[in-house]
Amino acid sequence: MFDDTYRTLAAPSEGLYKEKGSKFLAFAYPVRSLDEVKVRLDSLRKDYFDARHHCYAYILGPRKDAFRMNDDGEPSGTGGRPIHGQLLSADLTDTLVVVVRYFGGILLGASGLANAYKTAARDALAHADIVYRTIDIRYRLRFAYEAMNDVMRLLKDYGLKPLEPDYGMECILAVAVRQSRSVAFYDAVCELRTVAIDIL
């Protein structure tokens, strides 16, 4: 059986690291889309407009196939990459970490900077509540009202709740099925014969 779970944050968390007068404020957020990433970044840039840098990294998607690192003016590879490394170490996705730096007047050097961003990010993630989520497949079911009992019994057998139900002349509802059980559910629906099923 393949793994159909992933780790992400249950809620935002924060961390802090200080080095030679510089302060590194770290903020970790659960995010589902690039739009959410942009909203969080814009908000932090407004709240901490007087900070020197806002370095960040994010990973999106159950397969972790969308990611980005940004040094925001710091020497290449000293801000975003260490933050991204902490996301990988914690095996997280659908997560954004932003580290806001207030310069203390003393240069830290490339290795010092990388360590500061890494440590701040690690502190934010250490304070986070990490949860497991399942990769789900969404289906739409369409059926006549007479098939309602059969459909509801099947949903109960699989522990599913109807989503966006529309019980008009034709009944339509959506369900989210854990990926590892999705083929079996699809086959079970097809056996009902009077129910049409589509992947959303």
N, C-alpha and C positions, 0 to 999 in steps of 0.2 A: 504494500500500500504506500503510495507516495504521500509526502508531507503536504498538507493543505492548510497549515497555520503559519502565522508570522507574528513578530513582536513589534509593538508600537507603544506609544505613551497613552495613558488614560487621561492625563490632564497636563497643562503647562507646569514647568518647574524652573527653578533658577539656581544659579551657582555664582561663585565669586573667587577671584584669584588676585592677589596683590604682589607686585614685584618692583622694587626700587622706585616707589612712588607712583607707578602706573597701576591703574585699576582695570580689571577685566571682568565685566559683568556678563554673565552667560544666561541665555534664555532658551529653553527647549520647549517646542510646541508639537502637539500632534497635528498633522496636516494631511489632507486628502488630495489636494490639487495644486497646480502652479498658481492659480488665483489666490488660494489661501496663503501660500508662501508670500506672494506680493503684498497682501493685506497686512500680514504680520511684520514684514520688513518695513513697509511704509509707516506703520504705527510706531515701531521702535525708532526709526529715524526722526520722527516728529518728537517723540518723548525725550530722546537723547540727542537732540540736534547739535549740542555743543561738544559731543564726543569726537575724537579724532578719526576713529575707524569703526565700521560695523561689518566685521567679517562673518561669513556664514557658510553653512553647508546643509544640504538636504538630500534625502533619499525618498523616492516615491514608488509606490506599487508593490504588490505582494512579492513579485520577483526581483524587486530592487533595480529595475531596469532604467529608471529615470533618476539622475542625481546631478548635483552641481556643487562646485566649491568656488568661493569668491574671497579674494584677499583684500578687497576694498582699499587699495593703495599701499598696503604693507608689501615688503619684499616678496617676490613670487614664491609661493609654497609655504609661507610661514603662518598664514591665517586660516584660509579655507581648508587646506589639506589636513592639518592636524585635527580640525573639528570633524571633518569627514572620517578620519581614522577612528575617532571615538564612536561615531555612529556604527561603523563596521565592527569595532570591538564589542559593542553592546548588542550586535546583531539586530539592529532596529531598521524599520522602514516607516514610511508615512510620517517622517519626523524632520523637523527643521531645528537647527541650533544656530543661534546668532550670538556672537561675542562682541560686546561693545567696549572699546578701549578708550580710557582717558589717559593721555600721555603724562607721565610724571616728571619729564625733563631729563631723564637719564636713558640713553640708548641701551637696549637689551641685547642687540646683536641677533643674527638670524636664528641661532639655536635657542637663545633665550626667549625670543618671540614665539617660536614654534612650541616651546615647552609651556609658555604662558597660555596660549590659546588652547592647547591640548588639555591642560590642567583645569582651566575654567570650564571647558565643555564637559570634561569628565565629572566635575563637581555638580553641574546642572543635571546630568543624567543620573548621578548617584542619588539625587533627591527626587527623582521621578518615580512615579508608580507605573511600572511596565506591565502590560497586559498582552495576552495572546488573542489574536483574532483569526477567524477562519476565512479562507478564500471561498466565496460563494458564487454560484451560478444562478442568475435570475431567469425565471421562466414566466410566461403568461399563459394562463389556462382559459379556454373559452368553452362553454357548455350550456346545454339547456337546463332549465330549472329542475327538471326531473332527475338530473344526474347529481344534484347538490349533495345528497347524503353520501354517495360513493366518493365524491371529491373530498368532502370534509373528513370522512373516515381515513382516506389515504393521507391527508395532511396530518391528522392526529397520529397515524402510525409512524410518520417521519418526524414528528415533533415540530411541524411548521405552522406558521401563522399566515393567514391571507393578508396580502398587502394591496392597497389601492382597490378594494373590492367595488365592483359595479354590478348590482343585482337588478338588471332591467329585464327586457324581453329575453336577452341572452346574458348569461352570467359571465363576467370577466374578472379575473383576479391575478395578481402576481405573487410569486413566492421566491424566496432566496434559499437555495439548497446548497449545503456544504459540498464542495467540489468532489470529495471522495465518495459521496452518496448520490451525486447528480445523475449518473448513468442509470443506476438502479431505479431512481425516482422517475426518470424519463420513460424507462421501459414499463414501469408500473402504470403510469398515466396512459401510455399507448394501449395497454391491455384493457383499459376501460372502454375503448373504441368510440364512445360518445363524447369524448373530451378532446379538443384540439389543444396542442401545446406548441409554443414557440419560444425560442431562446431570445431574451432581451439583450 
